[in-house]
Amino acid sequence: MRPDLFTSLISGPCSAESLTQVLQTAEGLQGLPLSYFRAGIWKPRTQPGAFEGIGDTGLAWLVEVRKQFGFKICTEVATAEHVKAAVAHQLDMVWIGARSTVNPFTVQEIAEALQGTDIPVMVKNPVNPDLKLWLGAIERLERHQVKIIGAIHRGFSVYQKTKYRNNPHWQIAIDFKQARPDIPLIMDPSHIGGRAALIAPLAQQALDLHYDGLMVETHCSPADALTDAKQQISPAALIELLGNLAPHSKSDQLLAELSELRDKLSLIDDGLMELLQERMELSKQIGLLKRNHNSPILQVQRWEETLKSTIEKALDADLSPEFAEQFIKMLHEESIRIQLGLLSNKSNEA
């Protein structure tokens, strides 16, 4: 991997399972410009009874990795006790996981434990798509004098299945970069993709979207991993993946062509906004008719037919059915809001 493609590369197994497994994985990563070697020590699992990490014992294994291979080492922390144990073993960095970021009480506890330690901290996005929670977690750390902070985009949990294990919600990551351009943002393609085959294209997207780095889960024998086996790749596969990344082109011709196409997009976007305004005006008229005739706002059969038709049209237009469904649901929700507002006004008038 060319060192100028990413400024940060974090890799290692999802979970530390044995000293041999950890050392073999680290040995395979030799030669890469690794910023940190990672391994989960305490694993919050959805189902009880699953492997929940080796515990404090694994911290000594990470220390051995640093001793033998010179890698800086890091792990996830979810409690003040985790922080104390990580500091006691002089870990070089810790990160706060998505299940912890979603809980301000947990973040507060971790922030208080980190105060005065000078250890770098990275914050994964919360499991639900909430930018304020993500930014709030970072602010809590800053208020406790944590000086070196980074962020990890690992995607967001969804109820319905998509091609990804965790929906990227790219716009939230973009909004994060706009809100905090001073905070390095790296991508975790392992958790977003959930499958080894998706890691490479996601890593390329990270490069194309100007992320600062990657966190990729690697295992000396991925098929035998005790946690998240499907989303881990071997060190050799990671080396190949990084070697195949295509760097950006910065030619004047490219910039000119992009500028022209973006101008066309802006014109289309302006037209879309005008159409949306017209659509919502029609929704308002429909709402007035329903109000005057005491007709219910939600017409379930009509809504189901509209949703099905829109998804079929999206497929014909080579659009993602997930996008079409989310888009039409947002339009429908806004129409319902407008019509409910008209009913509320009628009640107030009465």
C-alpha positions as CSV (number, residue, x, y, z in Angstrom):
1,M,0.0,0.0,0.0
2,R,1.3,3.4,-0.9
3,P,1.7,5.4,2.3
4,D,0.0,8.5,0.8
5,L,-3.3,6.7,0.2
6,F,-4.4,6.6,3.8
7,T,-2.9,8.2,6.9
8,S,-4.2,5.5,9.2
9,L,-4.5,1.7,9.0
10,I,-5.8,-0.4,11.9
11,S,-6.0,-4.1,11.6
12,G,-6.2,-7.3,13.6
13,P,-8.7,-9.9,14.7
14,C,-12.2,-9.2,15.8
15,S,-11.4,-11.0,19.0
16,A,-8.2,-12.1,20.7
17,E,-8.8,-15.9,21.0
18,S,-5.4,-17.2,21.9
19,L,-1.8,-16.0,22.1
20,T,-0.9,-18.1,19.1
21,Q,-3.8,-16.7,17.0
22,V,-2.9,-13.1,17.9
23,L,0.8,-13.5,17.1
24,Q,0.2,-15.4,13.8
25,T,-2.1,-12.6,12.7
26,A,0.4,-9.9,13.6
27,E,3.2,-11.8,11.8
28,G,1.1,-11.8,8.7
29,L,0.6,-8.0,8.9
30,Q,4.4,-7.3,8.9
31,G,5.5,-5.0,6.2
32,L,2.2,-3.0,6.2
33,P,2.3,0.6,7.4
34,L,0.1,-0.4,10.3
35,S,-0.9,2.5,12.6
36,Y,-2.3,0.1,15.3
37,F,-2.8,-3.6,15.8
38,R,-6.3,-4.2,17.1
39,A,-8.1,-7.1,18.9
40,G,-11.3,-7.2,20.9
41,I,-10.7,-8.2,24.5
42,W,-14.2,-7.6,25.9
43,K,-16.9,-8.4,23.3
44,P,-20.5,-7.2,23.9
45,R,-22.6,-9.9,22.1
46,T,-26.2,-9.7,21.2
47,Q,-27.0,-13.2,22.4
48,P,-25.8,-14.5,25.8
49,G,-23.7,-17.6,25.6
50,A,-21.7,-16.4,22.6
51,F,-18.0,-15.9,23.0
52,E,-17.7,-12.6,24.9
53,G,-14.0,-12.1,24.7
54,I,-11.0,-13.6,26.6
55,G,-11.0,-10.7,29.1
56,D,-8.0,-9.1,30.8
57,T,-5.8,-12.0,29.9
58,G,-5.8,-10.9,26.2
59,L,-4.2,-7.5,27.1
60,A,-0.9,-9.3,27.9
61,W,-1.2,-10.9,24.4
62,L,-1.4,-7.5,22.8
63,V,1.6,-6.3,24.8
64,E,3.5,-9.3,23.4
65,V,2.5,-8.3,19.8
66,R,4.0,-4.9,20.5
67,K,7.1,-6.5,21.9
68,Q,7.7,-8.9,19.1
69,F,6.6,-6.8,16.0
70,G,6.7,-3.2,17.1
71,F,3.1,-2.5,16.4
72,K,1.1,0.0,18.5
73,I,-1.8,-1.8,20.1
74,C,-5.4,-1.0,20.8
75,T,-8.7,-2.5,21.9
76,E,-12.4,-1.5,22.5
77,V,-13.4,-0.2,26.0
78,A,-17.0,-0.1,27.3
79,T,-16.6,0.6,31.0
80,A,-14.3,2.5,33.4
81,E,-12.8,-0.8,34.5
82,H,-11.8,-1.6,30.8
83,V,-10.1,1.8,30.6
84,K,-8.2,1.1,33.8
85,A,-7.0,-2.2,32.6
86,A,-6.0,-0.8,29.2
87,V,-4.0,2.0,30.8
88,A,-2.4,-0.4,33.2
89,H,-1.1,-2.4,30.2
90,Q,0.0,0.8,28.5
91,L,-2.1,0.3,25.4
92,D,-1.4,2.9,22.7
93,M,-5.1,3.6,21.8
94,V,-8.6,2.6,22.7
95,W,-11.9,2.9,20.9
96,I,-15.5,3.3,22.0
97,G,-17.8,0.9,20.3
98,A,-21.2,1.6,18.6
99,R,-23.2,0.0,21.4
100,S,-21.4,2.3,23.9
101,T,-21.6,5.5,21.9
102,V,-25.4,5.3,21.8
103,N,-25.5,5.6,25.6
104,P,-24.4,9.0,27.0
105,F,-24.1,7.6,30.5
106,T,-21.6,5.0,29.3
107,V,-19.6,7.6,27.3
108,Q,-19.6,9.8,30.4
109,E,-18.2,7.0,32.5
110,I,-15.5,6.2,30.0
111,A,-14.6,9.9,29.5
112,E,-14.2,10.4,33.3
113,A,-11.9,7.3,33.4
114,L,-9.8,8.6,30.5
115,Q,-9.3,12.0,32.0
116,G,-5.6,12.6,32.6
117,T,-4.4,9.5,30.7
118,D,-3.2,11.1,27.5
119,I,-4.3,8.0,25.6
120,P,-5.7,8.5,22.0
121,V,-9.4,7.6,21.7
122,M,-11.5,6.7,18.6
123,V,-15.3,6.8,18.7
124,K,-17.4,4.6,16.5
125,N,-20.7,5.9,15.3
126,P,-23.7,4.9,17.4
127,V,-25.7,1.9,16.3
128,N,-28.7,4.0,15.3
129,P,-28.3,6.8,12.7
130,D,-28.0,9.8,15.1
131,L,-25.3,12.3,14.2
132,K,-25.8,14.3,17.5
133,L,-25.1,11.2,19.6
134,W,-21.8,10.7,17.7
135,L,-20.8,14.4,18.0
136,G,-21.9,14.4,21.6
137,A,-19.7,11.5,22.5
138,I,-16.7,13.3,21.2
139,E,-17.6,16.5,23.0
140,R,-17.8,14.5,26.3
141,L,-14.3,13.3,25.7
142,E,-13.1,16.8,24.9
143,R,-14.6,18.1,28.1
144,H,-12.5,15.6,30.1
145,Q,-9.3,16.8,28.4
146,V,-8.9,13.9,26.0
147,K,-6.7,15.5,23.4
148,I,-6.3,13.0,20.6
149,I,-9.6,11.9,19.2
150,G,-10.6,10.1,16.0
151,A,-13.9,8.8,14.6
152,I,-14.8,5.4,13.0
153,H,-17.7,5.0,10.6
154,R,-18.9,1.4,11.0
155,G,-22.4,1.8,9.7
156,F,-25.8,1.8,11.4
157,S,-28.1,-1.1,12.4
158,V,-31.2,-1.7,10.3
159,Y,-34.3,-3.7,10.8
160,Q,-34.7,-4.8,7.2
161,K,-31.9,-6.6,5.5
162,T,-29.9,-4.9,2.8
163,K,-26.7,-5.8,1.0
164,Y,-24.8,-4.5,4.0
165,R,-24.7,-5.8,7.5
166,N,-24.9,-2.2,8.7
167,N,-26.3,0.5,6.5
168,P,-23.5,3.1,5.7
169,H,-25.8,6.1,5.6
170,W,-23.1,7.9,3.8
171,Q,-24.7,11.3,4.3
172,I,-24.3,11.0,8.1
173,A,-20.6,10.4,7.6
174,I,-20.4,13.4,5.2
175,D,-22.3,15.6,7.7
176,F,-19.9,14.4,10.4
177,K,-16.9,15.5,8.3
178,Q,-18.5,18.9,7.7
179,A,-19.3,19.4,11.4
180,R,-15.9,18.2,12.7
181,P,-13.3,18.6,9.9
182,D,-10.6,18.6,12.6
183,I,-11.4,15.0,13.7
184,P,-9.9,12.2,11.5
185,L,-12.5,9.9,10.1
186,I,-11.7,6.3,9.2
187,M,-14.0,3.6,7.8
188,D,-14.6,0.1,9.2
189,P,-15.6,-1.8,6.0
190,S,-15.7,-5.1,8.0
191,H,-18.7,-4.0,10.0
192,I,-20.4,-2.1,7.3
193,G,-20.1,-5.0,4.8
194,G,-20.5,-7.9,7.1
195,R,-19.0,-10.1,4.4
196,A,-15.4,-10.5,3.3
197,A,-16.4,-9.9,-0.4
198,L,-17.6,-6.4,0.4
199,I,-14.5,-5.2,2.2
200,A,-12.5,-4.3,-1.0
201,P,-15.2,-2.2,-2.7
202,L,-15.9,-0.4,0.6
203,A,-12.2,0.3,1.1
204,Q,-12.1,1.8,-2.4
205,Q,-15.1,4.0,-1.5
206,A,-13.3,5.1,1.6
207,L,-10.4,6.3,-0.6
208,D,-12.7,7.9,-3.1
209,L,-14.6,9.8,-0.3
210,H,-11.4,11.0,1.3
211,Y,-11.6,9.1,4.5
212,D,-8.4,9.3,6.6
213,G,-8.0,5.6,7.0
214,L,-9.4,2.1,7.5
215,M,-10.0,-0.4,10.3
216,V,-10.1,-3.9,8.8
217,E,-10.6,-7.1,10.8
218,T,-8.0,-9.7,9.9
219,H,-7.6,-13.2,11.3
220,C,-4.9,-15.8,10.6
221,S,-7.7,-18.3,9.9
222,P,-10.9,-16.4,9.3
223,A,-13.1,-19.5,8.9
224,D,-12.2,-20.6,12.4
225,A,-12.8,-17.2,14.1
226,L,-15.0,-17.3,17.2
227,T,-16.6,-14.0,16.4
228,D,-17.7,-12.4,13.1
229,A,-16.0,-15.0,10.9
230,K,-17.8,-13.9,7.7
231,Q,-16.4,-10.4,7.8
232,Q,-12.8,-11.2,8.6
233,I,-10.1,-11.6,6.0
234,S,-6.6,-13.1,6.2
235,P,-3.5,-10.8,6.4
236,A,-2.5,-11.9,2.9
237,A,-6.0,-10.9,1.6
238,L,-5.6,-7.5,3.2
239,I,-2.2,-7.0,1.6
240,E,-3.7,-7.8,-1.8
241,L,-6.7,-5.6,-1.2
242,L,-4.5,-2.6,-0.3
243,G,-2.3,-3.2,-3.3
244,N,-5.3,-3.1,-5.6
245,L,-6.7,0.2,-4.4
246,A,-6.8,2.8,-7.2
247,P,-5.5,6.3,-6.2
248,H,-7.3,9.4,-7.2
249,S,-6.8,11.2,-10.5
250,K,-6.3,14.9,-10.1
251,S,-5.9,16.0,-13.7
252,D,-7.2,19.3,-15.0
253,Q,-9.4,17.6,-17.5
254,L,-11.1,15.5,-14.8
255,L,-11.8,18.5,-12.7
256,A,-13.3,20.3,-15.7
257,E,-15.5,17.4,-16.6
258,L,-16.6,17.0,-13.0
259,S,-17.5,20.7,-12.7
260,E,-19.6,20.5,-15.8
261,L,-21.5,17.4,-14.6
262,R,-22.0,18.9,-11.2
263,D,-23.5,22.0,-12.7
264,K,-26.0,19.8,-14.5
265,L,-26.8,18.0,-11.2
266,S,-27.5,21.4,-9.6
267,L,-30.0,22.3,-12.3
268,I,-31.7,18.9,-11.8
269,D,-31.7,19.3,-8.0
270,D,-33.3,22.8,-8.4
271,G,-36.0,21.2,-10.6
272,L,-36.6,18.4,-8.1
273,M,-37.2,21.0,-5.3
274,E,-39.7,22.8,-7.5
275,L,-41.5,19.5,-8.2
276,L,-41.5,18.6,-4.5
277,Q,-43.0,21.9,-3.7
278,E,-45.8,21.3,-6.3
279,R,-46.3,17.8,-4.9
280,M,-46.8,19.0,-1.4
281,E,-49.2,21.7,-2.6
282,L,-51.3,18.9,-4.0
283,S,-51.0,17.0,-0.7
284,K,-52.4,20.1,1.0
285,Q,-55.3,20.3,-1.4
286,I,-56.0,16.6,-0.8
287,G,-55.8,17.2,2.9
288,L,-58.4,20.0,2.7
289,L,-60.8,17.8,0.8
290,K,-60.4,15.0,3.4
291,R,-60.9,17.6,6.2
292,N,-64.0,19.0,4.6
293,H,-65.5,15.5,4.1
294,N,-64.3,14.0,7.3
295,S,-62.3,11.4,5.4
296,P,-59.4,9.5,7.1
297,I,-55.9,10.8,6.4
298,L,-54.3,7.4,5.9
299,Q,-55.7,5.3,3.0
300,V,-54.0,2.0,3.6
301,Q,-54.8,0.3,0.3
302,R,-53.9,3.4,-1.7
303,W,-50.6,3.6,0.2
304,E,-49.7,0.0,-0.4
305,E,-50.4,0.2,-4.1
306,T,-48.3,3.4,-4.4
307,L,-45.4,1.9,-2.6
308,K,-45.4,-1.3,-4.7
309,S,-45.7,0.7,-7.9
310,T,-42.8,3.0,-7.0
311,I,-40.5,0.1,-6.2
312,E,-41.4,-1.6,-9.6
313,K,-40.6,1.7,-11.4
314,A,-37.3,2.0,-9.5
315,L,-36.3,-1.5,-10.7
316,D,-37.1,-0.5,-14.3
317,A,-35.0,2.6,-13.9
318,D,-32.0,0.7,-12.4
319,L,-32.5,2.4,-9.1
320,S,-32.1,0.6,-5.7
321,P,-35.4,-0.7,-4.4
322,E,-34.2,0.3,-0.9
323,F,-33.7,3.8,-2.1
324,A,-37.1,3.9,-3.8
325,E,-38.8,2.6,-0.7
326,Q,-37.1,5.1,1.7
327,F,-37.8,7.9,-0.7
328,I,-41.5,7.3,-1.2
329,K,-41.9,6.7,2.6
330,M,-40.3,10.1,3.3
331,L,-42.6,11.8,0.8
332,H,-45.6,10.0,2.3
333,E,-44.6,11.0,5.8
334,E,-44.3,14.6,4.8
335,S,-47.7,14.5,3.1
336,I,-49.2,13.0,6.3
337,R,-47.6,15.7,8.4
338,I,-49.1,18.4,6.2
339,Q,-52.6,16.8,6.2
340,L,-52.5,16.3,10.0
341,G,-51.6,19.9,10.4
342,L,-54.8,20.9,8.5
343,L,-56.9,18.7,10.8
344,S,-55.2,20.3,13.8
345,N,-56.1,23.7,12.5
346,K,-59.7,22.6,12.1
347,S,-59.8,21.5,15.7
348,N,-58.3,24.8,16.9
349,E,-60.9,26.7,14.8
350,A,-63.7,24.7,16.5
